[in-house]
Amino acid sequence: MEKFQYQDDSDYGNNFRRWKELNDAEKIQFNEKPYPVWRASQVFSELYWRKSLAEICKNSNQKLEELRRKRREGEC
């Protein structure tokens, strides 16, 4: 069975989908019921909330830099 490893070059949503797919397969293999999406999202968030926060900060910094560039160039 493939072990999940968070891929920093992919976004949080894609990592969640991959994790859920692998987690579902593992649960089925052990005759357990897979998490519903809402619960899977909670579990994934508990495990990887730092990644989500880092992605939010990165996106915010990129937007801030873009606004600064536009201001310097007189676009805003």
HTML snippet that shows the backbone in 3Dmol.js (N, CA, C, O; Angstrom):
<script src="https://3Dmol.org/build/3Dmol-min.js"></script>
<div id="view" style="width:600px;height:400px;position:relative"></div>
<script>
const pdb = `
ATOM      1  N   MET A   1       0.847  -1.184   0.000  1.00  0.00           N
ATOM      2  CA  MET A   1       0.000   0.000   0.000  1.00  0.00           C
ATOM      3  C   MET A   1       0.886   1.238   0.000  1.00  0.00           C
ATOM      4  O   MET A   1       1.868   1.320   0.738  1.00  0.00           O
ATOM      5  N   GLU A   2       0.522   2.191  -0.835  1.00  0.00           N
ATOM      6  CA  GLU A   2       1.263   3.440  -0.942  1.00  0.00           C
ATOM      7  C   GLU A   2       1.045   4.282   0.322  1.00  0.00           C
ATOM      8  O   GLU A   2      -0.073   4.403   0.822  1.00  0.00           O
ATOM      9  N   LYS A   3       2.134   4.854   0.820  1.00  0.00           N
ATOM     10  CA  LYS A   3       2.062   5.720   1.996  1.00  0.00           C
ATOM     11  C   LYS A   3       1.913   7.167   1.528  1.00  0.00           C
ATOM     12  O   LYS A   3       2.612   7.608   0.615  1.00  0.00           O
ATOM     13  N   PHE A   4       1.001   7.897   2.159  1.00  0.00           N
ATOM     14  CA  PHE A   4       0.789   9.291   1.788  1.00  0.00           C
ATOM     15  C   PHE A   4       1.952  10.141   2.259  1.00  0.00           C
ATOM     16  O   PHE A   4       2.420  10.010   3.390  1.00  0.00           O
ATOM     17  N   GLN A   5       2.406  11.004   1.385  1.00  0.00           N
ATOM     18  CA  GLN A   5       3.399  12.015   1.734  1.00  0.00           C
ATOM     19  C   GLN A   5       2.922  13.328   1.122  1.00  0.00           C
ATOM     20  O   GLN A   5       2.657  13.409  -0.078  1.00  0.00           O
ATOM     21  N   TYR A   6       2.817  14.351   1.961  1.00  0.00           N
ATOM     22  CA  TYR A   6       2.352  15.660   1.500  1.00  0.00           C
ATOM     23  C   TYR A   6       3.318  16.189   0.456  1.00  0.00           C
ATOM     24  O   TYR A   6       4.531  16.207   0.665  1.00  0.00           O
ATOM     25  N   GLN A   7       2.766  16.619  -0.673  1.00  0.00           N
ATOM     26  CA  GLN A   7       3.590  17.154  -1.755  1.00  0.00           C
ATOM     27  C   GLN A   7       3.474  18.680  -1.755  1.00  0.00           C
ATOM     28  O   GLN A   7       2.425  19.236  -2.081  1.00  0.00           O
ATOM     29  N   ASP A   8       4.567  19.340  -1.385  1.00  0.00           N
ATOM     30  CA  ASP A   8       4.560  20.789  -1.293  1.00  0.00           C
ATOM     31  C   ASP A   8       4.387  21.475  -2.640  1.00  0.00           C
ATOM     32  O   ASP A   8       3.979  22.635  -2.692  1.00  0.00           O
ATOM     33  N   ASP A   9       4.692  20.777  -3.727  1.00  0.00           N
ATOM     34  CA  ASP A   9       4.527  21.380  -5.050  1.00  0.00           C
ATOM     35  C   ASP A   9       3.094  21.285  -5.549  1.00  0.00           C
ATOM     36  O   ASP A   9       2.782  21.767  -6.638  1.00  0.00           O
ATOM     37  N   SER A  10       2.227  20.672  -4.765  1.00  0.00           N
ATOM     38  CA  SER A  10       0.809  20.563  -5.089  1.00  0.00           C
ATOM     39  C   SER A  10       0.025  21.335  -4.026  1.00  0.00           C
ATOM     40  O   SER A  10       0.509  21.503  -2.907  1.00  0.00           O
ATOM     41  N   ASP A  11      -1.169  21.803  -4.359  1.00  0.00           N
ATOM     42  CA  ASP A  11      -1.908  22.596  -3.374  1.00  0.00           C
ATOM     43  C   ASP A  11      -2.602  21.718  -2.330  1.00  0.00           C
ATOM     44  O   ASP A  11      -2.671  20.497  -2.466  1.00  0.00           O
ATOM     45  N   TYR A  12      -3.104  22.364  -1.301  1.00  0.00           N
ATOM     46  CA  TYR A  12      -3.729  21.689  -0.163  1.00  0.00           C
ATOM     47  C   TYR A  12      -4.892  20.796  -0.613  1.00  0.00           C
ATOM     48  O   TYR A  12      -5.031  19.669  -0.137  1.00  0.00           O
ATOM     49  N   GLY A  13      -5.721  21.300  -1.526  1.00  0.00           N
ATOM     50  CA  GLY A  13      -6.877  20.537  -2.003  1.00  0.00           C
ATOM     51  C   GLY A  13      -6.474  19.263  -2.725  1.00  0.00           C
ATOM     52  O   GLY A  13      -7.077  18.212  -2.507  1.00  0.00           O
ATOM     53  N   ASN A  14      -5.471  19.341  -3.575  1.00  0.00           N
ATOM     54  CA  ASN A  14      -5.003  18.145  -4.283  1.00  0.00           C
ATOM     55  C   ASN A  14      -4.398  17.142  -3.318  1.00  0.00           C
ATOM     56  O   ASN A  14      -4.595  15.936  -3.468  1.00  0.00           O
ATOM     57  N   ASN A  15      -3.660  17.632  -2.324  1.00  0.00           N
ATOM     58  CA  ASN A  15      -3.099  16.738  -1.314  1.00  0.00           C
ATOM     59  C   ASN A  15      -4.206  16.063  -0.524  1.00  0.00           C
ATOM     60  O   ASN A  15      -4.108  14.877  -0.210  1.00  0.00           O
ATOM     61  N   PHE A  16      -5.264  16.808  -0.196  1.00  0.00           N
ATOM     62  CA  PHE A  16      -6.391  16.210   0.519  1.00  0.00           C
ATOM     63  C   PHE A  16      -7.032  15.092  -0.301  1.00  0.00           C
ATOM     64  O   PHE A  16      -7.317  14.017   0.226  1.00  0.00           O
ATOM     65  N   ARG A  17      -7.257  15.344  -1.581  1.00  0.00           N
ATOM     66  CA  ARG A  17      -7.884  14.325  -2.427  1.00  0.00           C
ATOM     67  C   ARG A  17      -7.032  13.056  -2.495  1.00  0.00           C
ATOM     68  O   ARG A  17      -7.562  11.947  -2.436  1.00  0.00           O
ATOM     69  N   ARG A  18      -5.711  13.221  -2.618  1.00  0.00           N
ATOM     70  CA  ARG A  18      -4.820  12.064  -2.650  1.00  0.00           C
ATOM     71  C   ARG A  18      -4.848  11.316  -1.319  1.00  0.00           C
ATOM     72  O   ARG A  18      -4.915  10.087  -1.293  1.00  0.00           O
ATOM     73  N   TRP A  19      -4.796  12.065  -0.213  1.00  0.00           N
ATOM     74  CA  TRP A  19      -4.823  11.458   1.105  1.00  0.00           C
ATOM     75  C   TRP A  19      -6.126  10.685   1.315  1.00  0.00           C
ATOM     76  O   TRP A  19      -6.116   9.559   1.812  1.00  0.00           O
ATOM     77  N   LYS A  20      -7.238  11.298   0.933  1.00  0.00           N
ATOM     78  CA  LYS A  20      -8.550  10.639   1.118  1.00  0.00           C
ATOM     79  C   LYS A  20      -8.625   9.355   0.316  1.00  0.00           C
ATOM     80  O   LYS A  20      -9.119   8.339   0.805  1.00  0.00           O
ATOM     81  N   GLU A  21      -8.144   9.399  -0.898  1.00  0.00           N
ATOM     82  CA  GLU A  21      -8.153   8.199  -1.742  1.00  0.00           C
ATOM     83  C   GLU A  21      -7.344   7.070  -1.091  1.00  0.00           C
ATOM     84  O   GLU A  21      -7.806   5.930  -1.030  1.00  0.00           O
ATOM     85  N   LEU A  22      -6.159   7.383  -0.614  1.00  0.00           N
ATOM     86  CA  LEU A  22      -5.316   6.373   0.034  1.00  0.00           C
ATOM     87  C   LEU A  22      -5.917   5.919   1.359  1.00  0.00           C
ATOM     88  O   LEU A  22      -5.876   4.733   1.688  1.00  0.00           O
ATOM     89  N   ASN A  23      -6.471   6.855   2.118  1.00  0.00           N
ATOM     90  CA  ASN A  23      -7.085   6.513   3.394  1.00  0.00           C
ATOM     91  C   ASN A  23      -8.303   5.622   3.192  1.00  0.00           C
ATOM     92  O   ASN A  23      -8.501   4.660   3.933  1.00  0.00           O
ATOM     93  N   ASP A  24      -9.118   5.939   2.192  1.00  0.00           N
ATOM     94  CA  ASP A  24     -10.284   5.099   1.880  1.00  0.00           C
ATOM     95  C   ASP A  24      -9.847   3.680   1.533  1.00  0.00           C
ATOM     96  O   ASP A  24     -10.428   2.709   2.019  1.00  0.00           O
ATOM     97  N   ALA A  25      -8.818   3.566   0.689  1.00  0.00           N
ATOM     98  CA  ALA A  25      -8.334   2.242   0.279  1.00  0.00           C
ATOM     99  C   ALA A  25      -7.835   1.449   1.483  1.00  0.00           C
ATOM    100  O   ALA A  25      -8.086   0.249   1.589  1.00  0.00           O
ATOM    101  N   GLU A  26      -7.136   2.117   2.381  1.00  0.00           N
ATOM    102  CA  GLU A  26      -6.624   1.438   3.576  1.00  0.00           C
ATOM    103  C   GLU A  26      -7.768   0.964   4.464  1.00  0.00           C
ATOM    104  O   GLU A  26      -7.751  -0.164   4.956  1.00  0.00           O
ATOM    105  N   LYS A  27      -8.759   1.827   4.669  1.00  0.00           N
ATOM    106  CA  LYS A  27      -9.892   1.448   5.514  1.00  0.00           C
ATOM    107  C   LYS A  27     -10.651   0.264   4.910  1.00  0.00           C
ATOM    108  O   LYS A  27     -11.038  -0.661   5.625  1.00  0.00           O
ATOM    109  N   ILE A  28     -10.859   0.294   3.606  1.00  0.00           N
ATOM    110  CA  ILE A  28     -11.561  -0.815   2.941  1.00  0.00           C
ATOM    111  C   ILE A  28     -10.759  -2.105   3.077  1.00  0.00           C
ATOM    112  O   ILE A  28     -11.327  -3.175   3.297  1.00  0.00           O
ATOM    113  N   GLN A  29      -9.434  -2.000   2.944  1.00  0.00           N
ATOM    114  CA  GLN A  29      -8.569  -3.173   3.075  1.00  0.00           C
ATOM    115  C   GLN A  29      -8.744  -3.832   4.447  1.00  0.00           C
ATOM    116  O   GLN A  29      -8.655  -5.054   4.563  1.00  0.00           O
ATOM    117  N   PHE A  30      -8.990  -3.037   5.472  1.00  0.00           N
ATOM    118  CA  PHE A  30      -9.146  -3.567   6.826  1.00  0.00           C
ATOM    119  C   PHE A  30     -10.621  -3.662   7.242  1.00  0.00           C
ATOM    120  O   PHE A  30     -10.951  -3.686   8.428  1.00  0.00           O
ATOM    121  N   ASN A  31     -11.491  -3.714   6.233  1.00  0.00           N
ATOM    122  CA  ASN A  31     -12.938  -3.873   6.450  1.00  0.00           C
ATOM    123  C   ASN A  31     -13.526  -2.793   7.349  1.00  0.00           C
ATOM    124  O   ASN A  31     -14.418  -3.054   8.157  1.00  0.00           O
ATOM    125  N   GLU A  32     -13.015  -1.582   7.197  1.00  0.00           N
ATOM    126  CA  GLU A  32     -13.552  -0.427   7.919  1.00  0.00           C
ATOM    127  C   GLU A  32     -14.286   0.467   6.928  1.00  0.00           C
ATOM    128  O   GLU A  32     -14.019   0.447   5.727  1.00  0.00           O
ATOM    129  N   LYS A  33     -15.201   1.237   7.452  1.00  0.00           N
ATOM    130  CA  LYS A  33     -15.951   2.172   6.613  1.00  0.00           C
ATOM    131  C   LYS A  33     -15.127   3.450   6.408  1.00  0.00           C
ATOM    132  O   LYS A  33     -14.659   4.037   7.383  1.00  0.00           O
ATOM    133  N   PRO A  34     -14.942   3.888   5.161  1.00  0.00           N
ATOM    134  CA  PRO A  34     -14.197   5.135   4.927  1.00  0.00           C
ATOM    135  C   PRO A  34     -14.897   6.330   5.567  1.00  0.00           C
ATOM    136  O   PRO A  34     -16.111   6.336   5.770  1.00  0.00           O
ATOM    137  N   TYR A  35     -14.092   7.336   5.876  1.00  0.00           N
ATOM    138  CA  TYR A  35     -14.643   8.568   6.432  1.00  0.00           C
ATOM    139  C   TYR A  35     -15.553   9.238   5.409  1.00  0.00           C
ATOM    140  O   TYR A  35     -15.258   9.217   4.214  1.00  0.00           O
ATOM    141  N   PRO A  36     -16.672   9.842   5.869  1.00  0.00           N
ATOM    142  CA  PRO A  36     -17.402  10.742   4.970  1.00  0.00           C
ATOM    143  C   PRO A  36     -16.500  11.950   4.711  1.00  0.00           C
ATOM    144  O   PRO A  36     -15.573  12.211   5.479  1.00  0.00           O
ATOM    145  N   VAL A  37     -16.765  12.670   3.654  1.00  0.00           N
ATOM    146  CA  VAL A  37     -15.893  13.781   3.262  1.00  0.00           C
ATOM    147  C   VAL A  37     -15.721  14.797   4.392  1.00  0.00           C
ATOM    148  O   VAL A  37     -14.608  15.264   4.634  1.00  0.00           O
ATOM    149  N   TRP A  38     -16.800  15.143   5.082  1.00  0.00           N
ATOM    150  CA  TRP A  38     -16.697  16.155   6.145  1.00  0.00           C
ATOM    151  C   TRP A  38     -15.737  15.710   7.241  1.00  0.00           C
ATOM    152  O   TRP A  38     -14.956  16.515   7.749  1.00  0.00           O
ATOM    153  N   ARG A  39     -15.794  14.409   7.614  1.00  0.00           N
ATOM    154  CA  ARG A  39     -14.910  13.907   8.675  1.00  0.00           C
ATOM    155  C   ARG A  39     -13.475  13.764   8.162  1.00  0.00           C
ATOM    156  O   ARG A  39     -12.522  14.049   8.887  1.00  0.00           O
ATOM    157  N   ALA A  40     -13.326  13.328   6.927  1.00  0.00           N
ATOM    158  CA  ALA A  40     -11.992  13.217   6.334  1.00  0.00           C
ATOM    159  C   ALA A  40     -11.329  14.585   6.306  1.00  0.00           C
ATOM    160  O   ALA A  40     -10.136  14.713   6.584  1.00  0.00           O
ATOM    161  N   SER A  41     -12.107  15.603   5.969  1.00  0.00           N
ATOM    162  CA  SER A  41     -11.580  16.963   5.937  1.00  0.00           C
ATOM    163  C   SER A  41     -11.101  17.398   7.321  1.00  0.00           C
ATOM    164  O   SER A  41     -10.058  18.040   7.443  1.00  0.00           O
ATOM    165  N   GLN A  42     -11.856  17.054   8.360  1.00  0.00           N
ATOM    166  CA  GLN A  42     -11.449  17.384   9.726  1.00  0.00           C
ATOM    167  C   GLN A  42     -10.140  16.687  10.092  1.00  0.00           C
ATOM    168  O   GLN A  42      -9.224  17.312  10.626  1.00  0.00           O
ATOM    169  N   VAL A  43     -10.060  15.396   9.803  1.00  0.00           N
ATOM    170  CA  VAL A  43      -8.861  14.624  10.144  1.00  0.00           C
ATOM    171  C   VAL A  43      -7.649  15.171   9.397  1.00  0.00           C
ATOM    172  O   VAL A  43      -6.585  15.370   9.984  1.00  0.00           O
ATOM    173  N   PHE A  44      -7.820  15.411   8.097  1.00  0.00           N
ATOM    174  CA  PHE A  44      -6.715  15.926   7.290  1.00  0.00           C
ATOM    175  C   PHE A  44      -6.272  17.294   7.819  1.00  0.00           C
ATOM    176  O   PHE A  44      -5.076  17.578   7.897  1.00  0.00           O
ATOM    177  N   SER A  45      -7.225  18.122   8.173  1.00  0.00           N
ATOM    178  CA  SER A  45      -6.905  19.444   8.705  1.00  0.00           C
ATOM    179  C   SER A  45      -6.134  19.342  10.017  1.00  0.00           C
ATOM    180  O   SER A  45      -5.199  20.109  10.247  1.00  0.00           O
ATOM    181  N   GLU A  46      -6.516  18.409  10.870  1.00  0.00           N
ATOM    182  CA  GLU A  46      -5.803  18.202  12.128  1.00  0.00           C
ATOM    183  C   GLU A  46      -4.357  17.771  11.883  1.00  0.00           C
ATOM    184  O   GLU A  46      -3.455  18.146  12.631  1.00  0.00           O
ATOM    185  N   LEU A  47      -4.146  16.986  10.836  1.00  0.00           N
ATOM    186  CA  LEU A  47      -2.813  16.487  10.515  1.00  0.00           C
ATOM    187  C   LEU A  47      -1.950  17.516   9.794  1.00  0.00           C
ATOM    188  O   LEU A  47      -0.746  17.600  10.035  1.00  0.00           O
ATOM    189  N   TYR A  48      -2.566  18.299   8.909  1.00  0.00           N
ATOM    190  CA  TYR A  48      -1.806  19.148   7.993  1.00  0.00           C
ATOM    191  C   TYR A  48      -2.198  20.624   8.036  1.00  0.00           C
ATOM    192  O   TYR A  48      -2.027  21.325   7.039  1.00  0.00           O
ATOM    193  N   TRP A  49      -2.714  21.110   9.155  1.00  0.00           N
ATOM    194  CA  TRP A  49      -3.149  22.504   9.236  1.00  0.00           C
ATOM    195  C   TRP A  49      -1.995  23.462   8.989  1.00  0.00           C
ATOM    196  O   TRP A  49      -2.201  24.553   8.458  1.00  0.00           O
ATOM    197  N   ARG A  50      -0.794  23.073   9.364  1.00  0.00           N
ATOM    198  CA  ARG A  50       0.358  23.960   9.141  1.00  0.00           C
ATOM    199  C   ARG A  50       0.601  24.167   7.647  1.00  0.00           C
ATOM    200  O   ARG A  50       0.999  25.253   7.225  1.00  0.00           O
ATOM    201  N   LYS A  51       0.361  23.132   6.854  1.00  0.00           N
ATOM    202  CA  LYS A  51       0.537  23.244   5.405  1.00  0.00           C
ATOM    203  C   LYS A  51      -0.490  24.210   4.832  1.00  0.00           C
ATOM    204  O   LYS A  51      -0.172  25.018   3.960  1.00  0.00           O
ATOM    205  N   SER A  52      -1.715  24.125   5.321  1.00  0.00           N
ATOM    206  CA  SER A  52      -2.768  25.039   4.865  1.00  0.00           C
ATOM    207  C   SER A  52      -2.399  26.476   5.207  1.00  0.00           C
ATOM    208  O   SER A  52      -2.537  27.370   4.372  1.00  0.00           O
ATOM    209  N   LEU A  53      -1.936  26.697   6.422  1.00  0.00           N
ATOM    210  CA  LEU A  53      -1.547  28.035   6.846  1.00  0.00           C
ATOM    211  C   LEU A  53      -0.384  28.557   6.010  1.00  0.00           C
ATOM    212  O   LEU A  53      -0.375  29.721   5.607  1.00  0.00           O
ATOM    213  N   ALA A  54       0.592  27.699   5.751  1.00  0.00           N
ATOM    214  CA  ALA A  54       1.745  28.106   4.929  1.00  0.00           C
ATOM    215  C   ALA A  54       1.301  28.490   3.525  1.00  0.00           C
ATOM    216  O   ALA A  54       1.814  29.450   2.950  1.00  0.00           O
ATOM    217  N   GLU A  55       0.350  27.747   2.970  1.00  0.00           N
ATOM    218  CA  GLU A  55      -0.148  28.047   1.624  1.00  0.00           C
ATOM    219  C   GLU A  55      -0.894  29.379   1.606  1.00  0.00           C
ATOM    220  O   GLU A  55      -0.748  30.160   0.666  1.00  0.00           O
ATOM    221  N   ILE A  56      -1.684  29.637   2.630  1.00  0.00           N
ATOM    222  CA  ILE A  56      -2.403  30.909   2.727  1.00  0.00           C
ATOM    223  C   ILE A  56      -1.409  32.066   2.813  1.00  0.00           C
ATOM    224  O   ILE A  56      -1.573  33.080   2.134  1.00  0.00           O
ATOM    225  N   CYS A  57      -0.388  31.916   3.638  1.00  0.00           N
ATOM    226  CA  CYS A  57       0.629  32.978   3.784  1.00  0.00           C
ATOM    227  C   CYS A  57       1.378  33.206   2.474  1.00  0.00           C
ATOM    228  O   CYS A  57       1.626  34.346   2.080  1.00  0.00           O
ATOM    229  N   LYS A  58       1.731  32.126   1.813  1.00  0.00           N
ATOM    230  CA  LYS A  58       2.454  32.241   0.540  1.00  0.00           C
ATOM    231  C   LYS A  58       1.603  32.993  -0.486  1.00  0.00           C
ATOM    232  O   LYS A  58       2.089  33.904  -1.156  1.00  0.00           O
ATOM    233  N   ASN A  59       0.329  32.604  -0.603  1.00  0.00           N
ATOM    234  CA  ASN A  59      -0.561  33.268  -1.559  1.00  0.00           C
ATOM    235  C   ASN A  59      -0.766  34.738  -1.202  1.00  0.00           C
ATOM    236  O   ASN A  59      -0.824  35.592  -2.086  1.00  0.00           O
ATOM    237  N   SER A  60      -0.876  35.031   0.092  1.00  0.00           N
ATOM    238  CA  SER A  60      -1.051  36.420   0.522  1.00  0.00           C
ATOM    239  C   SER A  60       0.187  37.243   0.200  1.00  0.00           C
ATOM    240  O   SER A  60       0.080  38.381  -0.259  1.00  0.00           O
ATOM    241  N   ASN A  61       1.361  36.672   0.439  1.00  0.00           N
ATOM    242  CA  ASN A  61       2.605  37.384   0.136  1.00  0.00           C
ATOM    243  C   ASN A  61       2.740  37.638  -1.359  1.00  0.00           C
ATOM    244  O   ASN A  61       3.201  38.703  -1.768  1.00  0.00           O
ATOM    245  N   GLN A  62       2.343  36.668  -2.178  1.00  0.00           N
ATOM    246  CA  GLN A  62       2.405  36.857  -3.628  1.00  0.00           C
ATOM    247  C   GLN A  62       1.470  37.977  -4.070  1.00  0.00           C
ATOM    248  O   GLN A  62       1.840  38.801  -4.905  1.00  0.00           O
ATOM    249  N   LYS A  63       0.269  38.010  -3.518  1.00  0.00           N
ATOM    250  CA  LYS A  63      -0.685  39.064  -3.870  1.00  0.00           C
ATOM    251  C   LYS A  63      -0.183  40.426  -3.408  1.00  0.00           C
ATOM    252  O   LYS A  63      -0.326  41.419  -4.120  1.00  0.00           O
ATOM    253  N   LEU A  64       0.404  40.472  -2.219  1.00  0.00           N
ATOM    254  CA  LEU A  64       0.946  41.726  -1.710  1.00  0.00           C
ATOM    255  C   LEU A  64       2.075  42.227  -2.612  1.00  0.00           C
ATOM    256  O   LEU A  64       2.128  43.414  -2.932  1.00  0.00           O
ATOM    257  N   GLU A  65       2.960  41.347  -3.016  1.00  0.00           N
ATOM    258  CA  GLU A  65       4.056  41.737  -3.907  1.00  0.00           C
ATOM    259  C   GLU A  65       3.534  42.224  -5.258  1.00  0.00           C
ATOM    260  O   GLU A  65       4.068  43.170  -5.836  1.00  0.00           O
ATOM    261  N   GLU A  66       2.494  41.573  -5.751  1.00  0.00           N
ATOM    262  CA  GLU A  66       1.891  41.998  -7.018  1.00  0.00           C
ATOM    263  C   GLU A  66       1.295  43.402  -6.891  1.00  0.00           C
ATOM    264  O   GLU A  66       1.456  44.229  -7.788  1.00  0.00           O
ATOM    265  N   LEU A  67       0.607  43.669  -5.777  1.00  0.00           N
ATOM    266  CA  LEU A  67       0.043  44.999  -5.551  1.00  0.00           C
ATOM    267  C   LEU A  67       1.141  46.050  -5.425  1.00  0.00           C
ATOM    268  O   LEU A  67       1.007  47.157  -5.946  1.00  0.00           O
ATOM    269  N   ARG A  68       2.219  45.709  -4.739  1.00  0.00           N
ATOM    270  CA  ARG A  68       3.343  46.644  -4.606  1.00  0.00           C
ATOM    271  C   ARG A  68       3.957  46.953  -5.972  1.00  0.00           C
ATOM    272  O   ARG A  68       4.288  48.101  -6.270  1.00  0.00           O
ATOM    273  N   ARG A  69       4.105  45.921  -6.793  1.00  0.00           N
ATOM    274  CA  ARG A  69       4.659  46.099  -8.135  1.00  0.00           C
ATOM    275  C   ARG A  69       3.760  47.020  -8.955  1.00  0.00           C
ATOM    276  O   ARG A  69       4.241  47.938  -9.619  1.00  0.00           O
ATOM    277  N   LYS A  70       2.461  46.769  -8.906  1.00  0.00           N
ATOM    278  CA  LYS A  70       1.515  47.599  -9.655  1.00  0.00           C
ATOM    279  C   LYS A  70       1.555  49.045  -9.165  1.00  0.00           C
ATOM    280  O   LYS A  70       1.452  49.982  -9.957  1.00  0.00           O
ATOM    281  N   ARG A  71       1.702  49.212  -7.879  1.00  0.00           N
ATOM    282  CA  ARG A  71       1.755  50.582  -7.325  1.00  0.00           C
ATOM    283  C   ARG A  71       3.020  51.297  -7.809  1.00  0.00           C
ATOM    284  O   ARG A  71       2.968  52.468  -8.185  1.00  0.00           O
ATOM    285  N   ARG A  72       4.144  50.598  -7.799  1.00  0.00           N
ATOM    286  CA  ARG A  72       5.397  51.196  -8.264  1.00  0.00           C
ATOM    287  C   ARG A  72       5.299  51.581  -9.742  1.00  0.00           C
ATOM    288  O   ARG A  72       5.850  52.590 -10.182  1.00  0.00           O
ATOM    289  N   GLU A  73       4.580  50.742 -10.492  1.00  0.00           N
ATOM    290  CA  GLU A  73       4.461  50.983 -11.936  1.00  0.00           C
ATOM    291  C   GLU A  73       3.300  51.904 -12.270  1.00  0.00           C
ATOM    292  O   GLU A  73       3.031  52.170 -13.441  1.00  0.00           O
ATOM    293  N   GLY A  74       2.608  52.392 -11.241  1.00  0.00           N
ATOM    294  CA  GLY A  74       1.510  53.337 -11.459  1.00  0.00           C
ATOM    295  C   GLY A  74       0.229  52.706 -11.974  1.00  0.00           C
ATOM    296  O   GLY A  74      -0.606  53.397 -12.559  1.00  0.00           O
ATOM    297  N   GLU A  75       0.058  51.416 -11.770  1.00  0.00           N
ATOM    298  CA  GLU A  75      -1.148  50.742 -12.245  1.00  0.00           C
ATOM    299  C   GLU A  75      -2.298  50.849 -11.266  1.00  0.00           C
ATOM    300  O   GLU A  75      -3.443  50.576 -11.625  1.00  0.00           O
ATOM    301  N   CYS A  76      -2.011  51.246 -10.020  1.00  0.00           N
ATOM    302  CA  CYS A  76      -3.130  51.417  -9.074  1.00  0.00           C
ATOM    303  C   CYS A  76      -3.022  52.713  -8.332  1.00  0.00           C
ATOM    304  O   CYS A  76      -3.874  53.020  -7.498  1.00  0.00           O
TER     305      CYS A  76
END
`;
const viewer = $3Dmol.createViewer("view");
viewer.addModel(pdb, "pdb");
viewer.setStyle({}, {cartoon: {color: "spectrum"}});
viewer.zoomTo();
viewer.render();
</script>
